[in-house]
Amino acid sequence: MDEILSIYKSSNFAIIATTIIILTFIIIVGIKLNKHDSNKPPKGILLLAEMLVTFTNNICKEALGSRWKKFAPYVLFEGMFLLVANLSGLLGLTPPTANICVPIALGIVTGVIMHISSIKYNGIKAYLKGFLDPIPIMLPINIFSELVTPISMGLRLFGNIFSGTVVMTLIYYVLGQIWLWIVPAGYIITPFITPILHAIFDVFLGLIQVYVFMILTVIFIAGKLPDEE
C-alpha cells in the first residue's frame, strides 16, 4: 500500500515537469520557426514538430473530414501531453497519467468538446432531440451513456499506465531486496532486466496508449458531428 501511495505523491511533481517540458518545446519551436528559411527543409526540433503535426493532421482528416482544422490543435496538444507524460518514467518520474485525476480530466475535457461541437454543428434542438432517440423513455439511459463515455476513456488510460507503474515499482522493490540479501546477484541482474522492462512499460505501451487515446478522441468527436454532404 505504501508503494502505491508513493505513486500518487510523486506524480504531482511529474505533472509540473511535463507541463514545463511541453511549454519549453513550444517556445523553442516558435523561436526557431520564426528564424527558419522556408526554402530549406526543417531539421532537428523543427522536423520533430512537423512530424507530430503531420501525424495528428492525418488522424483528424480521416475521421473529421473538412472540419479537421477545428479540432487538430486540441488533439495535437493532448497527444503531446500524453507522450511526455507516459515517457516520463524514463527520467525516473512517475507518469502523471498514473494519477487517476489526470486521465479523468482529459476525458472530461474531451467530453465537453464533444457536446459543444454537437450543439454547434447540429443545433441545440437536434442536440437535445438526440437524447430522446430512439424513443423518449431512453432519456435516462442516453444521459448516463454520455456521462460514462469520457470517464471510461480516462479510466482506460489510467488502468493501463497505473498497472505498468505498479509493476515497475514492485520490480524495483524486489531488486532492492536482492541487493540487500545477495548483493552481487542484484548488481548483475539489474542492468539486464530494467532496460527491457522500461522499454516495454514506458516506451512501447506508453506510445500505444497515446495513439489509442488520440484515436478515441477523434472518433467520439466525429460521432457527434453531422455527415458531410
Secondary structure as GFF3:
##gff-version 3
##sequence-region A 1 229
A	DSSP	alpha_helix	2	35	.	.	.	ID=ss1
A	DSSP	alpha_helix	45	64	.	.	.	ID=ss2
A	DSSP	three_ten_helix	65	67	.	.	.	ID=ss3
A	DSSP	alpha_helix	68	87	.	.	.	ID=ss4
A	DSSP	three_ten_helix	88	91	.	.	.	ID=ss5
A	DSSP	three_ten_helix	96	98	.	.	.	ID=ss6
A	DSSP	alpha_helix	101	122	.	.	.	ID=ss7
A	DSSP	alpha_helix	124	129	.	.	.	ID=ss8
A	DSSP	three_ten_helix	130	132	.	.	.	ID=ss9
A	DSSP	three_ten_helix	136	138	.	.	.	ID=ss10
A	DSSP	alpha_helix	139	181	.	.	.	ID=ss11
A	DSSP	alpha_helix	183	198	.	.	.	ID=ss12
A	DSSP	pi_helix	199	204	.	.	.	ID=ss13
A	DSSP	alpha_helix	205	223	.	.	.	ID=ss14
###
